[in-house]
Amino acid sequence: MNENNEKRFIAYEYFSTPVKQDMETVYIDCYKNFGWILESSVLNIANINSINLKFKRDRRIKNKTELSELQRKCENALIAIQHLERSKTSSATIAALIIGVLGTAFLVGAVFSFLAKQIPLFVLLGIAGLIGCTLSYFTSIKVQEKKTLEVAPLIDQQYEIIYDTCEEASKLLV
């Protein structure tokens, strides 16, 4: 048999990582640049918005140490993006909850003032409570818009880190 026709033995190393569904393609593209080959993509039963990606790569890959360091840098940027994305909604949720709880407290005060037959106080507290509960929704939207504008450049910066590390890694694979 010819040496070109013979199959050479390849020892693989394996790697599995859970990722959010909306980041699946980004992870697949990134890991490909570090020599990883996607084996499977399995829906995570514990978390419906998550997928387990399973990869393999040749254990004798060239520049393995440098690739591993670049991969860690890329993974840190991916994690930072996820934290920044979460910060958009978490700030808005906290603001809405605080205002909503205050509005609810005014509504509770209105109920007690009604039971005490203090109708003018009931009307004032009831209006304040309704305004508070309604305002929480609009505050949530406004805070989320503001936070999105605030973190967008930071997310773009993390994507640039990812692109740069993937480009460096792909050059090491050649």
C-alpha positions as CSV (number, residue, x, y, z in Angstrom):
1,M,0.0,0.0,0.0
2,N,1.0,3.5,-0.7
3,E,1.7,5.8,2.3
4,N,-0.8,8.3,0.9
5,N,-3.5,5.6,0.9
6,E,-2.9,4.4,4.4
7,K,-5.0,5.9,7.1
8,R,-2.8,7.5,9.8
9,F,-3.8,7.2,13.4
10,I,-5.1,10.3,15.0
11,A,-5.5,10.6,18.8
12,Y,-8.2,13.1,19.6
13,E,-8.8,15.2,22.7
14,Y,-12.4,16.1,23.5
15,F,-14.0,19.2,24.8
16,S,-17.6,20.0,25.8
17,T,-19.1,23.3,26.7
18,P,-22.6,24.6,27.5
19,V,-23.6,27.8,25.5
20,K,-26.7,29.9,25.1
21,Q,-28.6,29.1,21.9
22,D,-28.2,32.6,20.6
23,M,-24.4,32.3,20.9
24,E,-24.1,28.9,19.3
25,T,-22.7,29.9,15.9
26,V,-20.2,32.3,17.5
27,Y,-18.8,29.6,19.7
28,I,-18.7,27.1,16.8
29,D,-16.9,29.6,14.5
30,C,-14.4,30.6,17.3
31,Y,-13.5,27.0,18.3
32,K,-12.9,26.0,14.7
33,N,-10.1,28.6,14.6
34,F,-8.4,26.8,17.6
35,G,-8.4,23.4,15.7
36,W,-11.6,22.1,17.3
37,I,-14.1,20.1,15.1
38,L,-17.7,20.2,16.1
39,E,-18.9,16.6,16.9
40,S,-22.4,17.4,18.1
41,S,-24.8,20.0,19.3
42,V,-27.2,18.7,22.0
43,L,-30.1,20.6,23.6
44,N,-29.4,21.0,27.3
45,I,-32.4,19.4,29.2
46,A,-31.6,21.3,32.4
47,N,-31.7,24.7,30.7
48,I,-33.9,25.1,27.7
49,N,-32.0,28.1,26.4
50,S,-28.7,26.3,26.5
51,I,-27.0,23.8,24.2
52,N,-24.0,21.5,24.9
53,L,-21.4,21.7,22.1
54,K,-19.0,18.8,21.8
55,F,-15.7,19.2,20.0
56,K,-12.7,17.2,19.2
57,R,-9.2,18.0,17.9
58,D,-5.9,16.2,17.1
59,R,-3.9,15.8,20.3
60,R,-0.7,16.4,18.3
61,I,-1.8,19.7,16.9
62,K,1.0,22.2,16.3
63,N,1.4,25.2,18.6
64,K,-0.9,23.7,21.2
65,T,0.3,25.9,24.1
66,E,-0.1,29.1,22.1
67,L,-3.5,28.0,20.9
68,S,-4.7,27.1,24.4
69,E,-3.6,30.6,25.6
70,L,-5.5,32.3,22.8
71,Q,-8.5,30.1,23.4
72,R,-8.6,31.2,27.1
73,K,-8.4,34.8,25.9
74,C,-11.3,34.2,23.5
75,E,-13.4,32.4,26.1
76,N,-12.9,35.3,28.6
77,A,-14.2,37.7,25.9
78,L,-17.2,35.4,25.2
79,I,-18.0,35.3,28.9
80,A,-17.7,39.1,29.2
81,I,-20.2,39.5,26.3
82,Q,-22.7,37.3,28.1
83,H,-22.3,39.3,31.3
84,L,-22.7,42.6,29.4
85,E,-25.8,41.3,27.6
86,R,-27.3,40.2,31.0
87,S,-26.5,43.6,32.5
88,K,-28.9,45.3,30.0
89,T,-32.0,43.5,31.4
90,S,-30.9,43.1,35.0
91,S,-30.6,46.9,35.6
92,A,-33.9,47.4,34.0
93,T,-35.5,44.7,36.1
94,I,-34.1,46.0,39.3
95,A,-35.4,49.6,38.6
96,A,-38.8,48.3,37.6
97,L,-39.1,46.1,40.7
98,I,-38.2,49.0,43.0
99,I,-40.7,51.3,41.5
100,G,-43.3,48.6,41.3
101,V,-42.9,47.7,45.0
102,L,-43.3,51.3,45.9
103,G,-46.4,51.6,43.8
104,T,-47.8,48.5,45.4
105,A,-47.1,49.9,48.9
106,F,-49.1,53.0,48.0
107,L,-52.0,50.7,46.8
108,V,-51.8,48.8,50.1
109,G,-51.9,52.2,51.9
110,A,-54.9,53.2,49.8
111,V,-56.8,50.0,50.8
112,F,-56.1,50.6,54.5
113,S,-57.2,54.3,54.2
114,F,-60.4,53.2,52.5
115,L,-61.1,50.7,55.3
116,A,-60.5,53.6,57.8
117,K,-63.0,55.7,55.8
118,Q,-60.4,58.3,54.9
119,I,-61.6,58.8,51.3
120,P,-59.3,61.8,50.3
121,L,-56.2,59.8,51.5
122,F,-57.5,56.8,49.7
123,V,-57.8,58.7,46.4
124,L,-54.3,60.2,46.8
125,L,-52.6,56.9,47.7
126,G,-54.6,55.0,45.0
127,I,-53.5,57.5,42.3
128,A,-49.9,57.4,43.5
129,G,-50.0,53.5,43.5
130,L,-51.4,53.3,40.0
131,I,-48.8,55.8,38.7
132,G,-46.0,53.8,40.4
133,C,-47.2,50.5,39.0
134,T,-47.5,51.9,35.5
135,L,-44.3,53.9,35.7
136,S,-42.3,50.7,36.5
137,Y,-43.0,49.4,33.0
138,F,-41.9,52.6,31.3
139,T,-38.9,52.9,33.6
140,S,-37.8,49.3,32.7
141,I,-37.9,50.2,29.0
142,K,-36.0,53.4,29.4
143,V,-33.3,51.9,31.6
144,Q,-32.8,49.0,29.2
145,E,-32.5,51.4,26.3
146,K,-29.9,53.5,28.2
147,K,-28.0,50.4,29.3
148,T,-28.0,49.0,25.8
149,L,-26.4,52.2,24.5
150,E,-23.9,52.2,27.3
151,V,-22.7,48.6,26.9
152,A,-22.8,48.4,23.0
153,P,-19.3,49.8,22.6
154,L,-18.0,47.4,25.3
155,I,-19.6,44.4,23.6
156,D,-18.1,45.5,20.3
157,Q,-14.7,45.8,22.0
158,Q,-15.0,42.2,23.2
159,Y,-16.0,41.0,19.7
160,E,-12.9,42.6,18.4
161,I,-10.8,40.7,20.9
162,I,-12.5,37.5,19.8
163,Y,-11.8,38.3,16.1
164,D,-8.2,39.1,16.8
165,T,-7.5,36.0,18.8
166,C,-9.3,33.8,16.3
167,E,-7.2,35.3,13.5
168,E,-4.0,34.7,15.4
169,A,-5.1,31.2,16.2
170,S,-6.0,30.4,12.6
171,K,-2.5,31.5,11.5
172,L,-0.9,29.2,14.0
173,L,-2.9,26.2,12.6
174,V,-1.4,26.6,9.1
